[in-house]
Amino acid sequence: MEQMARKTKSSTIFTYILIAIVVYILYTILFSKPRASFTPEFVPGSGKMPYLPADETSNIEKKTDESSSKHESLTDEQRSQLRDVLQQMERMVHLDLKGAAPKISYLRELFPLFKRMGATGLLIEWEDMFPYYGELEIISAKDCYSKEDVATMLSLAKENDLKVIPLVQTFGHMEFVLKGPKFKHLRENLMNPSVINPHLPESLELVQKMIDQQVELQPDVEFLHIGADEVWVLGEGKESQEKMETYGISKDVMFLNHVREVAGFIKNTYPNIGVMMWDDMFRNANVKDIERSKVNRIVTPVVWKYVVDVDTFFKPDLWMKYSRLFRTIWFGSAFKGATGSDQYITDISYHYENHIGWLKILSKLSSTVHVGGTMITGWQRYDHFAVLAELLPVSIPSLAVCLSTMRKAGVSKSELEHINELLGCRPDAPIQWSLDTRDRPEPKCSFPGHKVFEGVYMVKNAQYYASFLNSKGSLLAWHKEYNLKRDFSHSSRIKFLLEKTSKGYTYVTKAEAIMNSELPKYFSEETHVEWMETNIKPLKDLLQSKIAEAERLLKLDTWPRRPIHNIIN
């Protein structure tokens, strides 16, 4: 009887296990999605994007997260309507020359590529790389472009049918002008070199001289961009406070008064040149104040924002306000330099999604306000004093995707194939759309500057292995300063540390060799030194020191009895 009971019990257990397996298999079949080797579908906001080569489905903006209404994709009808509108819009590539200004020889290679990628023009932010002369020579960098360089750049742009819009800062972000002793007295806040004091006659005279010299070397431009963004410290100066207290003048009115003076000077002196500016200081300004200033009659605002959900960032009343004030507006998107002030590698997925957001806005605005084009910005520094963000060669694939998106209302399979051909990218070593933290093979392409692009991916892989030093659960409990000071740690953990840091060190030394060879081909010595000291040296030094620590600790095969707090080696 006992034997029979045991058999019955075993049979029952087996039956339960069999039922559980069958249920699991059915659940997997019914509710799990098949996984392909590559699927160019993107869950907006998740940071998950496919590799650049496409081989299965067509639209990478296709929504796969049905629960996300905020990031709802464009419909086929919207895309069809937008394509007609987009054909009439300009696509200007921003060259931010306040850092890592490319050599003329590199621009000679890039401008034809920009044209083939779909650019119609360039927004050139000269900053201190413009060859100012006379009393303004002091605001130019010592290694600025020459007048001949400027002429060559304009000629190269013309050869490639790229219009040029110069950008000269005239209010905010004037650090390169106000940082030195010569014009220090013109600061709005004497402790902050960003914003010029709009109440001093000398301030306007200085700005006018800068504009005159810009136009002198670029006489055929149709527009001049006067910047005027992020004028945050306006109102902090003595003269501003006196005007606010005595006359009740608001910061917005002071801002509008200066912009009117600058834009009015351009229109009166150069009547054939239109005036553009960033829009952010208009956003909260009173409509009647703007209308009274008449600034809206002489400037075209560039509405900028670089977040992924740009379509939900702006409230509808802003577009109603701008449609009332301005005949034409432009968009300001980003293909690089918007995801971190010291970012060294470009997240294509982020910038792609930013452009999809602008397309959603355009689909709603096209019938209410004219949109002249998109400034696809590529910030090189967050301001004059910041270190470099992503270098231009690192961001070429992102630019190709963004330009394609603003030409075709998205990126289809055929467009992805076209981008691959333009950039000369190998399918077996594809570009990464999103920046995960894993060790990935370097992409293999042949566009101008591709080796810099590949070198940066080696830095990313080195960073991945360095991250184990701060990864909870991997090493932290065995690699604290407390452990190291006392030579007291588990050998297996230290062996793991040595394995990871050695791999990282291999990557960073390869990257070092590539960058030392390639950066001087495209950039100045300062750019070369700055990039290496901010991205290679700290990482290499860290990994080198950890390898030395690990090798020292692995020589130990016995450890002292506790307590050990008094043991310091």
C-alpha positions as CSV (number, residue, x, y, z in Angstrom):
1,M,0.0,0.0,0.0
2,E,2.8,2.4,0.9
3,Q,4.5,1.7,-2.4
4,M,1.3,2.3,-4.3
5,A,0.8,5.6,-2.5
6,R,4.3,6.7,-3.3
7,K,3.7,5.9,-7.0
8,T,0.4,7.8,-7.0
9,K,2.1,10.8,-5.3
10,S,4.9,10.8,-7.9
11,S,2.4,10.5,-10.7
12,T,0.5,13.5,-9.4
13,I,3.6,15.6,-9.1
14,F,4.6,14.7,-12.7
15,T,1.2,15.6,-13.9
16,Y,1.4,19.1,-12.2
17,I,4.8,19.7,-13.7
18,L,3.6,18.7,-17.2
19,I,0.6,21.0,-16.9
20,A,2.8,23.9,-15.8
21,I,5.1,23.4,-18.8
22,V,2.2,23.2,-21.3
23,V,0.7,26.5,-19.8
24,Y,4.1,28.2,-20.0
25,I,4.5,27.2,-23.7
26,L,0.9,28.3,-24.6
27,Y,1.5,31.7,-22.8
28,T,4.7,32.2,-24.7
29,I,3.1,31.5,-28.0
30,L,0.1,33.6,-27.4
31,F,1.6,36.7,-25.7
32,S,5.2,36.9,-26.7
33,K,6.3,38.9,-29.8
34,P,8.7,37.2,-32.1
35,R,12.2,38.7,-32.0
36,A,13.9,39.5,-35.3
37,S,17.7,39.9,-35.7
38,F,16.9,43.6,-36.5
39,T,13.7,45.5,-36.2
40,P,13.7,49.2,-37.0
41,E,10.8,49.9,-34.6
42,F,11.3,52.5,-31.9
43,V,9.6,52.9,-28.6
44,P,9.7,56.7,-28.2
45,G,11.2,57.9,-25.0
46,S,12.7,54.5,-24.3
47,G,16.1,55.3,-25.8
48,K,15.9,52.1,-27.8
49,M,16.7,52.6,-31.5
50,P,17.8,50.2,-34.1
51,Y,21.1,50.0,-35.9
52,L,21.3,52.2,-38.9
53,P,21.1,49.5,-41.6
54,A,17.5,48.5,-42.2
55,D,16.5,45.1,-43.6
56,E,13.0,44.3,-42.5
57,T,10.5,47.1,-41.9
58,S,10.1,50.5,-43.3
59,N,9.4,53.4,-40.9
60,I,11.6,53.7,-37.8
61,E,9.2,56.2,-36.3
62,K,6.5,53.5,-36.2
63,K,5.0,53.4,-32.8
64,T,5.3,50.1,-30.9
65,D,4.2,51.4,-27.5
66,E,0.4,51.7,-27.9
67,S,0.0,53.0,-24.4
68,S,2.0,56.1,-25.1
69,S,-0.3,58.8,-26.5
70,K,2.2,61.6,-25.8
71,H,4.6,60.2,-28.4
72,E,2.0,59.1,-30.9
73,S,3.5,58.7,-34.4
74,L,2.7,60.6,-37.5
75,T,0.0,59.0,-39.6
76,D,0.6,58.1,-43.2
77,E,-1.8,61.0,-44.2
78,Q,0.2,63.5,-42.1
79,R,3.5,62.3,-43.7
80,S,2.1,62.7,-47.1
81,Q,0.9,66.2,-46.4
82,L,4.2,67.1,-44.7
83,R,6.4,66.0,-47.5
84,D,4.9,68.7,-49.8
85,V,5.4,71.4,-47.1
86,L,8.9,70.2,-46.3
87,Q,10.0,70.6,-49.9
88,Q,9.4,74.3,-49.6
89,M,11.4,74.7,-46.3
90,E,15.1,75.4,-45.8
91,R,17.3,73.0,-43.9
92,M,20.3,74.9,-42.5
93,V,23.2,73.1,-40.8
94,H,24.6,75.0,-37.8
95,L,28.3,75.3,-37.6
96,D,29.2,76.3,-34.0
97,L,32.7,77.6,-34.4
98,K,33.2,78.6,-30.7
99,G,34.9,75.3,-30.3
100,A,36.6,72.7,-32.5
101,A,36.4,74.9,-35.6
102,P,37.1,72.6,-38.6
103,K,40.1,73.3,-40.8
104,I,39.3,74.6,-44.3
105,S,40.5,71.3,-45.8
106,Y,37.9,69.4,-43.8
107,L,35.1,71.8,-44.8
108,R,36.1,71.2,-48.4
109,E,35.2,67.6,-47.9
110,L,32.1,68.2,-45.7
111,F,30.2,70.8,-47.7
112,P,29.5,68.4,-50.7
113,L,28.4,65.8,-48.2
114,F,26.1,68.2,-46.5
115,K,24.5,68.9,-49.9
116,R,24.1,65.3,-50.7
117,M,22.5,64.7,-47.3
118,G,19.8,67.3,-48.1
119,A,21.1,70.5,-46.5
120,T,20.1,73.8,-48.3
121,G,22.4,76.1,-46.3
122,L,24.6,76.8,-43.3
123,L,24.1,78.8,-40.2
124,I,27.6,79.9,-39.3
125,E,28.1,81.0,-35.7
126,W,31.5,82.6,-36.0
127,E,32.0,83.7,-32.4
128,D,35.8,84.4,-31.8
129,M,36.8,82.6,-34.9
130,F,35.8,85.5,-37.1
131,P,38.8,87.7,-38.2
132,Y,37.7,91.0,-36.5
133,Y,40.2,93.8,-37.1
134,G,41.1,97.2,-35.7
135,E,39.9,97.8,-32.2
136,L,37.9,94.6,-32.4
137,E,40.9,92.4,-33.1
138,I,41.1,91.7,-29.4
139,I,37.8,89.7,-29.4
140,S,39.1,87.2,-32.0
141,A,40.9,84.1,-31.1
142,K,44.6,84.1,-31.8
143,D,44.1,81.2,-34.2
144,C,40.9,82.5,-35.8
145,Y,40.1,82.1,-39.5
146,S,41.8,84.6,-41.9
147,K,39.8,86.8,-44.2
148,E,41.0,84.5,-47.0
149,D,39.6,81.5,-45.1
150,V,36.2,83.3,-44.8
151,A,36.2,83.9,-48.5
152,T,37.1,80.3,-49.2
153,M,34.3,79.0,-46.9
154,L,31.7,81.2,-48.7
155,S,33.0,80.1,-52.1
156,L,32.8,76.4,-51.1
157,A,29.3,77.0,-49.8
158,K,28.3,78.6,-53.1
159,E,29.8,75.8,-55.1
160,N,27.6,73.4,-53.2
161,D,24.4,75.5,-53.4
162,L,24.5,76.1,-49.7
163,K,23.1,79.5,-48.6
164,V,24.9,81.1,-45.7
165,I,23.4,82.9,-42.7
166,P,26.0,84.4,-40.3
167,L,25.2,84.4,-36.6
168,V,26.7,87.2,-34.5
169,Q,25.7,87.4,-30.9
170,T,24.5,90.9,-30.0
171,F,23.0,90.6,-26.5
172,G,23.5,87.3,-24.6
173,H,26.4,84.8,-25.0
174,M,28.8,87.6,-25.5
175,E,31.5,86.0,-23.3
176,F,34.1,86.2,-26.0
177,V,33.6,89.9,-26.2
178,L,33.1,90.8,-22.6
179,K,35.6,88.4,-20.9
180,G,38.6,90.7,-21.3
181,P,39.6,94.0,-19.8
182,K,38.9,96.1,-22.9
183,F,35.1,95.7,-22.8
184,K,34.6,94.5,-19.2
185,H,32.8,97.8,-18.4
186,L,30.1,97.0,-20.9
187,R,28.8,94.0,-18.9
188,E,25.2,94.1,-17.6
189,N,26.5,92.3,-14.4
190,L,30.2,93.1,-13.8
191,M,30.7,89.6,-12.4
192,N,29.1,87.9,-15.4
193,P,30.5,88.3,-18.9
194,S,27.6,86.8,-20.7
195,V,25.2,89.8,-21.3
196,I,26.0,93.2,-22.6
197,N,24.6,96.3,-20.9
198,P,21.9,97.6,-23.3
199,H,21.7,101.0,-21.8
200,L,25.2,102.3,-22.6
201,P,25.7,104.0,-26.0
202,E,29.1,102.3,-26.3
203,S,27.4,98.9,-26.2
204,L,25.3,99.5,-29.3
205,E,28.3,101.1,-31.0
206,L,30.3,97.9,-30.3
207,V,27.6,95.7,-31.7
208,Q,27.2,97.8,-34.8
209,K,30.9,97.6,-35.5
210,M,30.8,93.8,-35.2
211,I,27.9,93.6,-37.6
212,D,29.6,96.0,-40.1
213,Q,32.7,93.8,-40.2
214,Q,30.6,90.6,-40.5
215,V,28.7,92.0,-43.5
216,E,31.9,93.5,-45.0
217,L,33.3,89.9,-45.5
218,Q,29.9,88.4,-46.2
219,P,28.2,91.0,-48.4
220,D,25.8,88.7,-50.3
221,V,24.0,87.1,-47.4
222,E,20.2,87.3,-47.3
223,F,19.8,87.1,-43.5
224,L,21.8,87.9,-40.4
225,H,21.1,86.0,-37.2
226,I,21.6,88.3,-34.2
227,G,21.4,85.6,-31.5
228,A,19.7,87.3,-28.5
229,D,19.0,84.1,-26.6
230,E,19.3,83.3,-22.9
231,V,19.7,87.0,-21.8
232,W,19.2,85.8,-18.2
233,V,21.0,88.4,-16.2
234,L,19.3,91.4,-17.8
235,G,17.9,93.5,-15.0
236,E,20.9,92.9,-12.7
237,G,22.9,95.9,-13.7
238,K,22.8,99.3,-12.1
239,E,21.3,101.1,-15.1
240,S,18.6,98.4,-15.5
241,Q,17.6,98.6,-11.9
242,E,17.3,102.4,-12.1
243,K,15.1,102.2,-15.1
244,M,12.9,99.6,-13.5
245,E,12.5,101.5,-10.3
246,T,12.2,105.0,-11.7
247,Y,10.2,104.4,-14.9
248,G,8.6,101.0,-14.2
249,I,10.2,99.5,-17.3
250,S,10.1,95.7,-17.3
251,K,12.9,93.4,-18.3
252,D,11.0,92.4,-21.4
253,V,10.7,96.0,-22.6
254,M,14.4,96.6,-22.0
255,F,15.1,93.5,-24.0
256,L,12.8,94.6,-26.8
257,N,14.3,98.1,-26.9
258,H,17.8,96.7,-27.5
259,V,16.7,94.2,-30.1
260,R,14.8,97.0,-31.9
261,E,18.0,99.1,-31.9
262,V,20.1,96.3,-33.3
263,A,17.6,95.0,-35.8
264,G,16.7,98.6,-36.9
265,F,20.4,99.4,-37.5
266,I,20.7,96.3,-39.8
267,K,17.5,97.2,-41.7
268,N,18.5,100.8,-42.1
269,T,22.1,100.1,-43.1
270,Y,21.6,96.9,-45.1
271,P,18.0,97.0,-46.3
272,N,18.4,93.8,-48.3
273,I,19.4,91.7,-45.3
274,G,16.7,90.2,-43.2
275,V,17.1,89.8,-39.4
276,M,16.7,86.5,-37.5
277,M,17.0,85.7,-33.8
278,W,16.3,83.0,-31.3
279,D,12.8,83.2,-29.8
280,D,13.1,82.2,-26.1
281,M,13.0,85.8,-24.7
282,F,9.7,86.3,-26.6
283,R,7.9,83.4,-25.0
284,N,6.9,85.1,-21.8
285,A,6.9,88.6,-23.1
286,N,3.6,90.5,-23.3
287,V,2.1,90.6,-26.8
288,K,1.2,94.3,-26.6
289,D,4.8,95.1,-25.5
290,I,6.1,93.3,-28.5
291,E,3.7,95.0,-30.8
292,R,4.5,98.4,-29.4
293,S,8.2,97.8,-29.9
294,K,7.5,96.8,-33.6
295,V,10.2,94.2,-33.3
296,N,7.9,91.6,-34.7
297,R,7.8,93.6,-38.0
298,I,11.6,93.5,-38.5
299,V,12.7,90.1,-37.1
300,T,12.0,86.5,-37.9
301,P,12.1,84.3,-34.7
302,V,13.7,80.9,-34.7
303,V,11.7,78.8,-32.2
304,W,14.2,76.4,-30.6
305,K,14.0,73.4,-28.3
306,Y,16.1,70.3,-28.3
307,V,14.1,67.9,-26.1
308,V,12.6,64.6,-27.4
309,D,9.0,65.6,-26.6
310,V,9.2,69.0,-28.2
311,D,5.7,68.6,-29.5
312,T,4.3,68.6,-26.0
313,F,6.8,71.1,-24.5
314,F,5.2,74.2,-26.1
315,K,1.7,75.1,-25.1
316,P,-0.8,75.8,-28.0
317,D,-1.1,79.5,-26.9
318,L,2.5,80.1,-27.9
319,W,1.7,79.2,-31.5
320,M,-1.4,81.4,-31.4
321,K,0.7,84.2,-30.1
322,Y,3.4,83.8,-32.7
323,S,0.9,83.5,-35.5
324,R,-0.5,86.8,-34.5
325,L,2.9,88.5,-34.2
326,F,5.0,87.1,-37.0
327,R,4.4,86.4,-40.7
328,T,7.1,83.7,-40.7
329,I,8.8,81.6,-38.1
330,W,11.6,79.0,-38.2
331,F,12.3,75.9,-36.2
332,G,15.4,75.2,-34.2
333,S,16.3,71.5,-33.7
334,A,19.5,69.8,-32.9
335,F,21.7,67.0,-34.3
336,K,24.3,67.2,-31.6
337,G,25.5,69.2,-28.6
338,A,22.2,69.0,-26.7
339,T,22.4,65.9,-24.5
340,G,25.1,67.0,-22.1
341,S,27.6,69.8,-21.7
342,D,30.6,67.4,-21.9
343,Q,29.0,64.7,-24.1
344,Y,31.5,63.2,-26.4
345,I,29.3,60.7,-28.4
346,T,26.0,61.4,-30.2
347,D,22.8,59.7,-29.3
348,I,21.1,59.5,-32.8
349,S,17.8,58.3,-31.3
350,Y,17.5,61.4,-29.1
351,H,18.0,63.8,-32.0
352,Y,15.8,61.8,-34.3
353,E,12.9,61.9,-31.9
354,N,13.5,65.7,-31.5
355,H,12.9,66.1,-35.2
356,I,9.8,63.9,-35.2
357,G,8.4,66.2,-32.5
358,W,9.0,69.2,-34.8
359,L,7.2,67.4,-37.6
360,K,4.2,66.9,-35.4
361,I,4.2,70.6,-34.6
362,L,4.5,71.4,-38.3
363,S,1.5,69.2,-39.1
364,K,-0.6,71.4,-36.9
365,L,0.9,74.8,-37.8
366,S,1.3,74.6,-41.6
367,S,-2.2,76.1,-42.2
368,T,-1.9,78.9,-39.6
369,V,1.7,80.3,-39.8
370,H,4.4,80.1,-42.4
371,V,7.4,78.1,-41.4
372,G,10.4,79.1,-43.4
373,G,12.8,76.3,-42.5
374,T,14.7,74.5,-39.8
375,M,18.0,75.5,-38.1
376,I,19.5,72.0,-37.4
377,T,21.9,73.1,-34.6
378,G,25.1,71.4,-33.7
379,W,26.4,73.0,-30.5
380,Q,30.1,72.6,-29.9
381,R,30.2,74.3,-26.5
382,Y,27.3,75.2,-24.2
383,D,29.0,78.5,-23.8
384,H,32.4,80.1,-24.4
385,F,33.9,78.7,-21.2
386,A,32.6,75.1,-21.4
387,V,34.6,72.2,-22.6
388,L,33.8,70.6,-26.0
389,A,30.7,68.6,-26.7
390,E,30.6,66.0,-29.5
391,L,33.0,66.7,-32.3
392,L,31.5,67.3,-35.8
393,P,32.9,64.0,-37.3
394,V,31.2,62.0,-34.5
395,S,27.8,63.5,-35.3
396,I,27.8,63.2,-39.1
397,P,25.5,60.1,-39.0
398,S,23.1,61.9,-36.7
399,L,23.1,64.9,-39.1
400,A,22.3,62.6,-42.0
401,V,19.3,61.1,-40.2
402,C,18.0,64.5,-39.1
403,L,18.3,66.0,-42.5
404,S,16.5,63.0,-44.0
405,T,13.8,63.3,-41.4
406,M,13.1,66.9,-42.3
407,R,13.1,66.1,-46.0
408,K,10.9,63.0,-46.0
409,A,8.8,63.4,-42.8
410,G,10.6,60.3,-41.3
411,V,13.2,57.8,-42.3
412,S,12.1,54.9,-44.5
413,K,13.9,51.7,-45.4
414,S,15.1,53.2,-48.7
415,E,16.3,56.4,-46.9
416,L,18.3,54.3,-44.4
417,E,19.9,52.5,-47.3
418,H,20.6,55.8,-48.9
419,I,22.2,57.1,-45.7
420,N,24.3,54.0,-45.5
421,E,25.6,54.6,-49.0
422,L,26.4,58.2,-48.4
423,L,28.3,57.5,-45.3
424,G,29.9,54.3,-46.7
425,C,28.9,52.3,-43.6
426,R,29.4,48.5,-43.6
427,P,26.3,46.4,-42.7
428,D,28.5,44.0,-40.6
429,A,29.7,46.9,-38.4
430,P,26.6,49.1,-38.1
431,I,26.1,52.5,-36.5
432,Q,24.4,52.5,-33.1
433,W,21.2,54.5,-32.9
434,S,21.1,54.5,-29.1
435,L,23.9,54.6,-26.6
436,D,23.7,51.5,-24.4
437,T,26.5,50.8,-22.0
438,R,27.7,47.5,-23.5
439,D,30.9,46.7,-25.3
440,R,30.0,47.2,-29.0
441,P,32.1,46.8,-32.1
442,E,33.2,50.1,-33.6
443,P,31.1,51.1,-36.7
444,K,33.0,51.0,-40.0
445,C,32.2,53.8,-42.4
446,S,34.1,55.9,-44.9
447,F,32.7,59.5,-44.6
448,P,35.2,62.3,-44.0
449,G,36.4,62.0,-40.4
450,H,35.2,58.5,-39.9
451,K,38.2,57.4,-38.0
452,V,37.5,60.0,-35.3
453,F,34.0,58.6,-35.2
454,E,35.4,55.1,-34.7
455,G,37.8,56.2,-32.1
456,V,35.1,57.7,-30.0
457,Y,33.3,54.4,-29.9
458,M,36.5,52.9,-28.5
459,V,36.3,55.5,-25.7
460,K,32.7,54.5,-25.1
461,N,33.7,50.8,-24.8
462,A,36.5,51.8,-22.4
463,Q,33.9,53.7,-20.3
464,Y,31.8,50.6,-20.2
465,Y,34.6,48.6,-18.5
466,A,35.5,51.5,-16.2
467,S,31.8,51.6,-15.1
468,F,32.4,48.3,-13.3
469,L,34.3,50.4,-10.7
470,N,31.0,52.0,-9.7
471,S,28.6,49.2,-10.5
472,K,26.7,48.1,-7.4
473,G,27.0,44.4,-6.7
474,S,30.1,43.9,-8.9
475,L,33.0,45.5,-7.0
476,L,31.9,48.2,-4.6
477,A,31.9,46.2,-1.5
478,W,35.4,44.8,-2.2
479,H,36.9,47.9,-3.7
480,K,36.2,50.7,-1.2
481,E,39.1,52.9,-0.1
482,Y,38.8,51.2,3.3
483,N,39.7,47.9,1.7
484,L,42.5,49.3,-0.5
485,K,44.2,51.1,2.4
486,R,44.4,47.8,4.3
487,D,45.2,45.4,1.4
488,F,42.1,43.5,2.5
489,S,39.9,42.2,-0.3
490,H,38.7,39.0,-1.9
491,S,41.1,37.8,-4.6
492,S,38.4,36.6,-6.9
493,R,36.8,40.0,-6.9
494,I,40.1,41.7,-7.5
495,K,40.7,39.3,-10.4
496,F,37.4,40.3,-11.9
497,L,38.4,44.0,-11.4
498,L,41.7,43.4,-13.2
499,E,39.9,41.6,-16.1
500,K,37.5,44.5,-16.7
501,T,39.9,47.4,-16.2
502,S,42.5,45.7,-18.5
503,K,39.9,45.5,-21.3
504,G,39.0,49.1,-20.8
505,Y,42.7,50.1,-20.8
506,T,43.2,48.3,-24.1
507,Y,40.3,50.3,-25.7
508,V,41.4,53.6,-24.3
509,T,45.0,53.2,-25.5
510,K,43.8,52.3,-29.0
511,A,41.5,55.3,-28.9
512,E,44.4,57.5,-27.8
513,A,46.5,56.4,-30.8
514,I,43.7,57.0,-33.3
515,M,42.8,60.4,-31.9
516,N,46.5,61.5,-31.8
517,S,46.7,60.6,-35.4
518,E,43.4,61.8,-36.7
519,L,42.4,64.9,-34.7
520,P,45.2,67.1,-36.1
521,K,44.0,66.4,-39.6
522,Y,40.7,68.2,-39.0
523,F,41.2,70.6,-36.0
524,S,43.6,72.9,-34.4
525,E,46.2,72.0,-31.8
526,E,44.1,73.5,-29.0
527,T,41.1,71.2,-30.0
528,H,43.4,68.2,-30.1
529,V,44.9,68.9,-26.6
530,E,41.6,69.9,-25.1
531,W,39.8,66.8,-26.3
532,M,42.5,64.4,-25.2
533,E,42.8,66.0,-21.7
534,T,39.1,65.9,-21.1
535,N,38.2,62.5,-22.6
536,I,41.3,60.3,-22.8
537,K,43.7,61.3,-20.1
538,P,41.3,61.0,-17.0
539,L,40.0,57.7,-18.2
540,K,43.4,56.3,-19.0
541,D,44.8,57.4,-15.7
542,L,41.9,55.9,-13.8
543,L,42.2,52.5,-15.5
544,Q,45.9,52.5,-15.1
545,S,45.8,53.2,-11.4
546,K,43.1,50.5,-10.8
547,I,45.2,47.9,-12.8
548,A,48.2,48.7,-10.6
549,E,46.1,48.4,-7.4
550,A,44.6,45.1,-8.6
551,E,48.0,43.6,-9.5
552,R,49.4,44.6,-6.1
553,L,46.4,43.0,-4.2
554,L,46.6,39.8,-6.2
555,K,50.1,39.2,-4.9
556,L,48.6,38.5,-1.5
557,D,47.4,35.1,-0.5
558,T,46.9,35.6,3.2
559,W,45.1,38.2,5.1
560,P,45.1,39.4,8.8
561,R,42.6,38.6,11.5
562,R,39.9,41.2,12.3
563,P,39.8,43.8,13.6
564,I,41.7,45.5,10.8
565,H,40.8,49.2,11.3
566,N,44.3,50.0,12.7
567,I,46.1,48.5,9.7
568,I,47.1,51.1,7.2
569,N,49.5,50.1,4.4
